[in-house]
């Protein structure tokens, strides 16, 4: 696999940091860095939390 798919696979194998982030149930962590985390909630929505700001936003994916 490629560099980023290997990294994503390793992150998915790690245990979840906690079950809830800002009131959202964390089902799957898609990406986590020292600055932010992108996760999927129990409703299937994607969220991004920026640790320095202490805020969480929904992730919008646009396909061209």
Secondary structure per residue as TSV (DSSP state, phi and psi in degrees):
chain	resnum	aa	ss	phi	psi
A	1	X	-	360.0	169.4
A	2	X	-	-81.8	173.2
A	3	X	H	-57.9	-48.1
A	4	X	H	-75.5	-33.3
A	5	X	H	-69.9	-34.8
A	6	X	H	-64.4	-42.4
A	7	X	H	-63.8	-42.8
A	8	X	H	-65.1	-40.2
A	9	X	H	-61.9	-43.8
A	10	X	H	-63.8	-40.6
A	11	X	H	-65.2	-36.6
A	12	X	H	-68.6	-24.8
A	13	X	H	-79.8	-16.2
A	14	X	S	-75.9	149.8
A	15	X	-	-66.7	152.3
A	16	X	-	-66.8	142.8
A	17	X	S	-65.4	-34.4
A	18	X	-	-165.7	166.1
A	19	X	S	-82.7	-22.1
A	20	X	E	-132.7	140.0
A	21	X	E	-130.7	117.0
A	22	X	T	50.4	41.2
A	23	X	T	84.3	2.1
A	24	X	E	-105.2	132.3
A	25	X	E	-71.4	126.5
A	26	X	E	-89.6	116.1
A	27	X	E	-96.1	-39.7
A	28	X	E	-149.6	134.3
A	29	X	E	-93.5	119.3
A	30	X	E	-89.5	-38.0
A	31	X	E	-154.2	136.1
A	32	X	E	-140.1	128.9
A	33	X	-	-123.2	-178.7
A	34	X	S	-71.3	-14.8
A	35	X	S	-103.8	-26.7
A	36	X	E	-155.5	168.7
A	37	X	E	-139.4	139.6
A	38	X	E	-117.3	126.3
A	39	X	E	-139.6	164.4
A	40	X	E	-109.2	134.7
A	41	X	E	-92.8	-178.1
A	42	X	T	-68.8	-18.0
A	43	X	T	-89.7	-1.3
A	44	X	S	89.7	2.6
A	45	X	-	-82.3	150.3
A	46	X	E	-98.8	140.0
A	47	X	E	-132.8	149.6
A	48	X	E	-122.2	128.9
A	49	X	E	-116.4	125.0
A	50	X	E	-97.3	115.3
A	51	X	T	-62.6	-41.5
A	52	X	T	-63.7	-33.6
A	53	X	T	-91.2	-18.0
A	54	X	T	65.8	31.9
A	55	X	E	-128.5	155.1
A	56	X	E	-125.7	134.5
A	57	X	E	-125.6	150.0
A	58	X	E	-70.8	147.3
A	59	X	-	-96.3	129.2
A	60	X	-	-108.6	127.4
A	61	X	-	-112.3	123.6
A	62	X	-	-110.2	134.8
A	63	X	-	-107.3	127.1
A	64	X	-	-84.2	360.0
